[in-house]
Amino acid sequence: IAISKDKNLYKNSASGGIFASIGSEFLNCENSYICGAAFLDGMVKHILISDKNDIKLLQNSKYVQSYMGDCFEKIRDYLKQGSKILFSGTPCQVNALRTFIGNHDNLFTIDLICHGVPSPEFFKKDLQIYGKNTDYKYVLFRKKHQIYKSKGNFFLTLKQERSKKVVSVPYNRDPYFKLFMEGKIFRYSCYNCHYANLNRVGDITIGDCDSSSKYPDFHKDEATSTVLINTEKGRILFQFYGGLIQSKPIDIQIEACCNHQLSHAFEMPPERKDIYLEIKE
């Protein structure tokens, strides 16, 4: 169980701020890049950054499938030039990248405890509920109180670029977010996910710590993360780039019982086969 010591990184994260803490230290290395998901140009897509000021673009959960574009080709080219790369994504994205690149000493990966990804087209359609102007400066699915201790509450928060208008609604009042939380709009493959177990593909795995109530002496009023160190490169990442992280060992079997995505995939509900037909109509 872990949490960032940097309160700014923590407040802008969905849970414990682990990705941002490791990434911030990682970018202190010369000729290093991070690849992660950002909300830009009205969509969620993976981008590469080399400036620590841009880490905020990659923070916070984004509950929609991200567009990968040409990131894999860029990562391959940067690696050929001797750069260090830290990639964060869903387990299937991490495995795809490792299949594309192969083994490389300068490629480090963080996979997420992913419950499944819905359709980007449905997400785009959902945003139109809040106005025809879909030029959003940012879209958040989780928010914390910026002053007081708090966990990451599930609110859809939108800020429009031109009008500066901010809309924030609880997840159960937004069609897309509510159906996501109920597990009814994932890709068919997500209901048969090969990665929903403790045999992880990333060097490090991160996600919400669902067994945090078992450890009341560790930041009980704040959002914390589960961190799994899966490989020797993961140990190096955590040891050399984890200076901003406070952590405590926990029982991973208990965590897997509390966080079902570490033991089995989400079961497909019967209405899934018809739900996207209704959305299109």
LOTOR-891678 format. One record per residue (C-alpha): residue in one letter; x, y, z. Coordinates in nm, 4 decimals, m for minus. Each point is the difference from the previous one (the first is absolute). Example, Ala and Ser with C-alpha at 12.3 -4.5 7.8 and 13.67 -1.06 7.14 Angstrom:
BEGIN
{pt A, {1.2300, m0.4500, 0.7800}};
{pt S, {0.1370, 0.3440, m0.0660}};
This chain:
BEGIN
{pt I, {0.0000, 0.0000, 0.0000}};
{pt A, {0.1477, 0.3357, m0.1003}};
{pt I, {m0.0566, 0.3745, m0.0218}};
{pt S, {0.1956, 0.2927, m0.1386}};
{pt K, {0.1812, 0.2306, 0.2423}};
{pt D, {m0.0435, 0.2839, m0.2507}};
{pt K, {m0.3418, 0.1477, 0.0777}};
{pt N, {m0.0316, 0.1743, m0.3366}};
{pt L, {0.0582, m0.3249, m0.1871}};
{pt Y, {m0.2357, m0.1780, 0.2399}};
{pt K, {m0.2850, 0.2508, m0.0335}};
{pt N, {0.0053, m0.0210, m0.3797}};
{pt S, {m0.0071, m0.3798, 0.0001}};
{pt A, {m0.2962, m0.2362, 0.0217}};
{pt S, {0.1474, m0.2075, 0.2818}};
{pt G, {0.3467, 0.0025, 0.1589}};
{pt G, {0.1941, 0.1950, m0.2634}};
{pt I, {0.2500, m0.2808, m0.0618}};
{pt F, {0.0305, 0.0337, m0.3777}};
{pt A, {0.0639, 0.3745, 0.0226}};
{pt S, {0.2527, m0.0439, 0.2816}};
{pt I, {0.2040, m0.2584, m0.1900}};
{pt G, {m0.0352, 0.1950, m0.3238}};
{pt S, {0.1168, 0.3246, 0.1576}};
{pt E, {0.3204, m0.1648, 0.1196}};
{pt F, {0.0415, m0.1934, m0.3258}};
{pt L, {0.0040, 0.3216, m0.2040}};
{pt N, {0.2952, 0.1233, 0.2046}};
{pt C, {0.2059, m0.2424, m0.2101}};
{pt E, {0.1565, 0.1443, m0.3111}};
{pt N, {m0.1677, m0.0962, m0.3280}};
{pt S, {m0.3083, m0.1577, 0.1597}};
{pt Y, {m0.3664, m0.0076, m0.1015}};
{pt I, {m0.3319, m0.1102, 0.1479}};
{pt C, {m0.2894, m0.1328, m0.2056}};
{pt G, {m0.3476, 0.0064, 0.1521}};
{pt A, {m0.3653, 0.0884, m0.0619}};
{pt A, {m0.1088, 0.3642, m0.0218}};
{pt F, {m0.3278, 0.1743, m0.0828}};
{pt L, {0.0814, 0.2176, m0.3015}};
{pt D, {m0.1969, 0.1221, m0.3003}};
{pt G, {m0.3243, m0.1396, 0.1412}};
{pt M, {0.1286, m0.3560, 0.0383}};
{pt V, {0.2173, m0.2238, 0.2169}};
{pt K, {0.3250, m0.0883, m0.1725}};
{pt H, {0.3515, m0.1087, 0.0908}};
{pt I, {0.2717, 0.2620, m0.0332}};
{pt L, {0.3728, 0.0217, 0.0756}};
{pt I, {0.1323, 0.2696, 0.2327}};
{pt S, {0.3484, 0.1004, 0.1168}};
{pt D, {m0.0889, 0.3026, 0.2165}};
{pt K, {m0.1019, m0.0565, 0.3637}};
{pt N, {m0.2509, 0.2845, m0.0298}};
{pt D, {m0.1987, m0.2153, m0.2422}};
{pt I, {m0.0440, m0.2911, 0.2428}};
{pt K, {m0.3320, 0.1516, 0.1082}};
{pt L, {m0.1354, m0.0828, m0.3483}};
{pt L, {0.0568, m0.3703, 0.0692}};
{pt Q, {m0.1397, m0.0011, 0.3542}};
{pt N, {m0.3433, m0.1125, 0.1178}};
{pt S, {m0.2037, m0.2958, m0.1228}};
{pt K, {m0.1475, 0.0084, m0.3491}};
{pt Y, {m0.2809, m0.2527, m0.0309}};
{pt V, {m0.0011, m0.0361, m0.3765}};
{pt Q, {0.2143, m0.1845, m0.2534}};
{pt S, {0.2944, 0.2185, m0.1019}};
{pt Y, {0.1126, 0.0598, m0.3571}};
{pt M, {0.3590, m0.1177, m0.0428}};
{pt G, {0.0793, 0.1683, m0.3318}};
{pt D, {0.3681, m0.0314, m0.0920}};
{pt C, {0.1296, m0.0208, 0.3589}};
{pt F, {0.1465, m0.3487, m0.0463}};
{pt E, {0.2030, 0.1131, m0.3016}};
{pt K, {0.1217, 0.3089, 0.1861}};
{pt I, {0.1007, m0.2099, 0.3018}};
{pt R, {0.1926, m0.2380, m0.2286}};
{pt D, {0.1825, 0.2926, m0.1619}};
{pt Y, {0.0855, 0.1644, 0.3328}};
{pt L, {0.1343, m0.3287, 0.1346}};
{pt K, {0.2226, m0.0337, m0.3065}};
{pt Q, {0.1401, 0.3440, 0.0846}};
{pt G, {0.0887, m0.1137, 0.3525}};
{pt S, {m0.2926, 0.1618, 0.1849}};
{pt K, {m0.1638, m0.1414, 0.3113}};
{pt I, {m0.3770, m0.0546, m0.0247}};
{pt L, {m0.2608, m0.0479, 0.2731}};
{pt F, {m0.3312, m0.1250, m0.1425}};
{pt S, {m0.3252, m0.0139, 0.1957}};
{pt G, {m0.3190, m0.1596, m0.1260}};
{pt T, {m0.2459, m0.2859, 0.0302}};
{pt P, {0.1543, m0.3503, 0.0139}};
{pt C, {m0.1017, m0.0750, m0.3587}};
{pt Q, {0.1687, 0.3220, m0.1167}};
{pt V, {0.3155, m0.0846, 0.1965}};
{pt N, {0.0092, m0.3490, m0.1495}};
{pt A, {m0.0575, 0.1405, m0.3483}};
{pt L, {0.2927, 0.2393, 0.0417}};
{pt R, {0.2312, m0.2742, 0.1270}};
{pt T, {m0.1021, m0.2204, m0.2931}};
{pt F, {0.0747, 0.2863, m0.2408}};
{pt I, {0.3310, 0.1049, 0.1580}};
{pt G, {0.1288, m0.3256, 0.1499}};
{pt N, {0.2283, 0.0012, 0.3015}};
{pt H, {0.1858, 0.3282, 0.0481}};
{pt D, {0.2029, 0.1114, 0.3007}};
{pt N, {m0.1205, 0.3611, m0.0263}};
{pt L, {m0.3726, m0.0767, m0.0192}};
{pt F, {m0.1845, 0.0025, 0.3340}};
{pt T, {m0.3700, m0.0774, 0.0265}};
{pt I, {m0.2810, 0.0631, 0.2485}};
{pt D, {m0.3266, m0.1837, m0.0505}};
{pt L, {m0.3273, 0.1075, 0.1589}};
{pt I, {m0.2497, m0.2111, 0.1904}};
{pt C, {m0.2564, 0.0438, m0.2764}};
{pt H, {m0.3662, m0.0980, 0.0319}};
{pt G, {m0.0755, 0.0466, m0.3689}};
{pt V, {m0.0274, 0.2730, m0.2640}};
{pt P, {m0.3159, 0.1386, m0.1631}};
{pt S, {m0.0455, 0.1555, m0.3428}};
{pt P, {0.1644, 0.3391, m0.0733}};
{pt E, {m0.2927, 0.0770, m0.2322}};
{pt F, {m0.2502, m0.0447, 0.2838}};
{pt F, {0.2144, 0.2229, 0.2220}};
{pt K, {0.0051, 0.2691, m0.2704}};
{pt K, {m0.3771, m0.0266, m0.0319}};
{pt D, {m0.0395, 0.0237, 0.3781}};
{pt L, {0.1958, 0.3273, 0.0144}};
{pt Q, {m0.2544, 0.1572, m0.2361}};
{pt I, {m0.2558, m0.0179, 0.2815}};
{pt Y, {0.1771, 0.2939, 0.1614}};
{pt G, {m0.0007, 0.2255, m0.3038}};
{pt K, {0.0790, 0.0105, m0.3687}};
{pt N, {0.3403, 0.1490, 0.0739}};
{pt T, {0.2191, m0.3038, 0.0604}};
{pt D, {0.3194, 0.2057, 0.0117}};
{pt Y, {0.0898, m0.1078, 0.3527}};
{pt K, {0.3160, 0.1105, 0.1777}};
{pt Y, {m0.0194, m0.3061, 0.2182}};
{pt V, {m0.2253, m0.2905, 0.0931}};
{pt L, {0.0379, m0.1766, 0.3367}};
{pt F, {m0.1669, m0.3150, 0.1326}};
{pt R, {0.1321, 0.0303, 0.3543}};
{pt K, {0.0456, 0.3042, 0.2222}};
{pt K, {0.1433, 0.0703, 0.3447}};
{pt H, {m0.0482, 0.2917, 0.2349}};
{pt Q, {0.2905, 0.2308, m0.0714}};
{pt I, {0.0477, 0.1027, 0.3643}};
{pt Y, {m0.1324, m0.2675, 0.2340}};
{pt K, {0.0892, m0.3682, 0.0094}};
{pt S, {m0.2286, m0.1939, m0.2290}};
{pt K, {m0.0226, m0.3063, m0.2194}};
{pt G, {m0.0574, 0.0253, m0.3733}};
{pt N, {m0.3754, 0.0428, m0.0426}};
{pt F, {m0.1601, m0.1185, m0.3240}};
{pt F, {m0.1162, 0.3218, m0.1674}};
{pt L, {0.0031, 0.0840, m0.3693}};
{pt T, {0.1488, 0.3484, m0.0161}};
{pt L, {0.0244, 0.1977, m0.3247}};
{pt K, {0.1568, 0.3389, m0.0634}};
{pt Q, {m0.0734, 0.1646, m0.3323}};
{pt E, {0.2875, 0.1831, m0.1663}};
{pt R, {m0.1857, 0.3019, m0.1341}};
{pt S, {m0.2762, 0.0680, 0.2505}};
{pt K, {0.2074, m0.1079, 0.3046}};
{pt K, {m0.3165, m0.1735, 0.1187}};
{pt V, {0.0570, m0.2886, 0.2429}};
{pt V, {m0.2516, m0.2842, 0.0290}};
{pt S, {0.0326, m0.2647, 0.2710}};
{pt V, {m0.2520, m0.2816, 0.0490}};
{pt P, {0.0115, m0.3204, 0.2108}};
{pt Y, {0.0552, m0.3157, m0.2019}};
{pt N, {m0.3551, m0.1302, 0.0490}};
{pt R, {m0.1463, 0.3083, m0.1739}};
{pt D, {0.2023, m0.0443, m0.3177}};
{pt P, {m0.1100, m0.2797, m0.2412}};
{pt Y, {0.3501, m0.0941, m0.1159}};
{pt F, {0.1602, 0.0065, 0.3453}};
{pt K, {m0.2856, m0.1875, 0.1669}};
{pt L, {0.0064, m0.2793, m0.2584}};
{pt F, {0.3796, m0.0172, 0.0288}};
{pt M, {m0.0157, m0.0400, 0.3770}};
{pt E, {m0.2577, m0.2766, m0.0452}};
{pt G, {0.2290, m0.1786, m0.2478}};
{pt K, {m0.2589, 0.0009, m0.2788}};
{pt I, {0.1839, 0.1717, m0.2872}};
{pt F, {0.3453, m0.1600, m0.0223}};
{pt R, {0.1437, m0.1510, m0.3169}};
{pt Y, {m0.0969, m0.3640, m0.0417}};
{pt S, {0.3660, m0.0986, 0.0435}};
{pt C, {0.0076, 0.1678, 0.3432}};
{pt Y, {m0.2471, m0.2553, 0.1344}};
{pt N, {0.2498, m0.2702, m0.0960}};
{pt C, {0.3129, 0.1899, 0.1028}};
{pt H, {0.3220, m0.2042, 0.0013}};
{pt Y, {0.1629, 0.2414, 0.2447}};
{pt A, {m0.2540, 0.0034, 0.2853}};
{pt N, {0.2223, m0.1929, 0.2386}};
{pt L, {0.3222, 0.0326, 0.2018}};
{pt N, {0.2174, m0.1070, m0.2939}};
{pt R, {0.0677, 0.3567, m0.1117}};
{pt V, {0.1663, 0.1182, m0.3223}};
{pt G, {0.1411, 0.3343, 0.1188}};
{pt D, {0.3191, 0.0507, 0.1991}};
{pt I, {m0.2250, 0.1671, 0.2572}};
{pt T, {m0.3778, m0.0217, 0.0446}};
{pt I, {m0.1967, 0.2849, 0.1576}};
{pt G, {m0.3641, 0.0634, 0.0904}};
{pt D, {m0.2334, 0.0918, 0.2834}};
{pt C, {0.0762, m0.1861, 0.3216}};
{pt D, {m0.3362, m0.1638, 0.0662}};
{pt S, {0.1204, m0.1678, 0.3207}};
{pt S, {0.1105, 0.3317, 0.1547}};
{pt S, {m0.2521, m0.0366, 0.2868}};
{pt K, {0.2150, m0.2899, 0.1255}};
{pt Y, {0.2805, 0.2490, 0.0674}};
{pt P, {m0.1615, 0.2849, 0.1992}};
{pt D, {0.3387, 0.1320, 0.1141}};
{pt F, {0.0943, 0.0876, m0.3601}};
{pt H, {m0.1715, 0.3222, m0.1187}};
{pt K, {m0.3495, m0.1330, 0.0712}};
{pt D, {m0.1703, 0.3249, m0.1087}};
{pt E, {0.1846, 0.0237, m0.3307}};
{pt A, {0.0022, m0.1890, m0.3287}};
{pt T, {0.2794, m0.2555, m0.0182}};
{pt S, {0.1403, m0.2250, m0.2709}};
{pt T, {0.0903, m0.3627, m0.0310}};
{pt V, {0.3497, m0.0438, m0.1445}};
{pt L, {0.1197, m0.3387, m0.1246}};
{pt I, {0.3701, m0.0390, m0.0797}};
{pt N, {m0.0001, m0.2647, m0.2715}};
{pt T, {0.3521, m0.0048, m0.1477}};
{pt E, {0.3576, 0.0997, 0.0738}};
{pt K, {m0.0530, 0.3111, m0.2121}};
{pt G, {m0.3053, 0.0735, 0.2124}};
{pt R, {0.2143, m0.0244, 0.3125}};
{pt I, {0.2466, 0.2452, m0.1567}};
{pt L, {m0.2837, 0.2375, m0.0888}};
{pt F, {m0.1372, m0.0037, 0.3528}};
{pt Q, {0.3403, 0.0172, 0.1687}};
{pt F, {0.1639, 0.2712, m0.2110}};
{pt Y, {m0.3038, 0.2052, m0.1060}};
{pt G, {m0.2247, m0.0523, 0.3024}};
{pt G, {0.1506, 0.2636, 0.2264}};
{pt L, {m0.3296, 0.1910, 0.0106}};
{pt I, {m0.1966, m0.3069, 0.1111}};
{pt Q, {m0.0926, m0.1200, 0.3495}};
{pt S, {m0.0932, m0.3685, 0.0101}};
{pt K, {m0.0730, m0.2975, 0.2224}};
{pt P, {m0.0067, m0.3744, m0.0838}};
{pt I, {m0.3450, m0.1597, m0.0201}};
{pt D, {m0.1477, m0.3445, m0.0622}};
{pt I, {m0.0557, m0.0228, m0.3755}};
{pt Q, {m0.2412, m0.2927, 0.0349}};
{pt I, {m0.2285, 0.2177, 0.2147}};
{pt E, {0.0267, 0.2775, m0.2571}};
{pt A, {m0.0882, m0.2422, m0.2807}};
{pt C, {m0.3104, m0.1058, 0.1934}};
{pt C, {m0.1075, 0.3638, 0.0446}};
{pt N, {0.0980, 0.1090, m0.3518}};
{pt H, {m0.1582, m0.2658, m0.2221}};
{pt Q, {0.1888, 0.1143, m0.3101}};
{pt L, {0.3115, m0.1565, 0.1528}};
{pt S, {m0.1725, m0.3383, 0.0013}};
{pt H, {m0.2617, m0.0077, m0.2780}};
{pt A, {m0.1478, 0.2106, m0.2782}};
{pt F, {m0.3279, 0.1883, 0.0281}};
{pt E, {m0.2958, m0.2234, m0.0814}};
{pt M, {m0.1906, 0.1159, m0.3072}};
{pt P, {m0.3557, 0.1037, 0.0883}};
{pt P, {m0.2790, m0.1317, m0.2250}};
{pt E, {m0.1003, 0.3502, m0.1153}};
{pt R, {0.3474, 0.0648, m0.1479}};
{pt K, {m0.0976, m0.1584, m0.3340}};
{pt D, {m0.2728, 0.2596, m0.0572}};
{pt I, {0.1265, 0.3070, 0.1806}};
{pt Y, {0.2115, 0.1497, m0.2796}};
{pt L, {m0.2891, m0.0452, m0.2455}};
{pt E, {m0.2120, 0.2109, 0.2341}};
{pt I, {0.2788, 0.2578, 0.0343}};
{pt K, {0.0208, 0.0352, m0.3802}};
{pt E, {m0.3750, 0.0586, m0.0155}};
